[in-house]
Every structure is written in structure tokens, then in C-alpha cells.
Amino acid sequence: MKTANSRCPTCGRTAMHRVVRDVTTRRTGKAIVVKDVEVEECAHCGERLYDLTALRRLGDAQRRRSGRRPAA
């Protein structure tokens, strides 16, 4: 599904789409996979933009991995 008037900040094309992906992030060199993260992704260059909800999910996964409690 294409997002209206959404231009990629990297390549400048109007090719951004909202997709759901498994995202791999790293914490102290260890890979953490967060399933089903909704992101805006450029169909041309692959650039990904994360909204606040996605960033919170990634941060919470990193905190759980390091033994800290997720943010409230």
C-alpha cells in the first residue's frame, strides 16, 4: 500500500510504502529480532523510516535483552 505524497529522504523518489517486517537490531553485538514491526520502506532503495511505536518496540526488546525493564 502506497502512502500518499511520501518521498524517500535518501533517494528522493515517491516510493515509500507501509510494510510489516521482522527487524533485526543489535545490543552489545548480539542480534535481536523483533517480529512484525510496521515501517515505511522505500521500494527503490530500501530506506526504512520508523514511527514512534516501532522505535519503542525496538527499544523495549533491547532493554529486555539486557535484563532491564521495558519503558512504561
N, C-alpha and C positions, 0 to 999 in steps of 0.2 A: 504494500500500500504506500503510495507516494504522499509525502507531506507537502502541502501547498506552499509555494514560494520558499522552499528550504534549499538554500545554496550551501554547498560544501565549503568550509573555511579553508581547506587545504588546496583543492584543485579548482574551485570556483564554479563547478558545474551544478546545475539544478538536478541533482541525482540522489538526494537524501531520502531514505525510506525508513520507516519504523519497523524494526525486526526484533525477534526474540532469539537470543543466542546464549550458549553456555560461555561464560567469560572466565579466562584464566588470569589470576592476579598472583603476585608473589609477595611473600612476607619472609624476611630473613633468608632469601634464597629458595624457599620452599613454595612450590606451586599450589595454589588453592583454586579449585574450580567452583564457580557459583553458577548454578543451573538457572535457565530461563530468565535471563536479565533482558529487559526491554531497552533497546538503544536505537539511536538514529544512526544509520550507516550509509555511507556513500557507495552507490552501485558502481561507480567508476574507479575510485582509488582505495576504497576500503576504510577510509577515516571513520571513526566512531565517536559519537557525542553521547555523553551520559547525563541523564537528568538527576535531580537531587535524590529521588527514590532509588535509582540504580547505584549511585555513589554510596548511599547509606548501606545498602545490601552488601556491597563490596567491602566497605569498612567494617561492618559487623562480622563478616566472615573472617577478615584478617584478625580482628580482636579475639574472636572465639579460638582461632588457631593459636594465638599467642597466650591463651589462658585468661584473657581479660574479658570482662562482661561487655556485651554489645551496648551501644549508646541507647539511652532511653527515648 
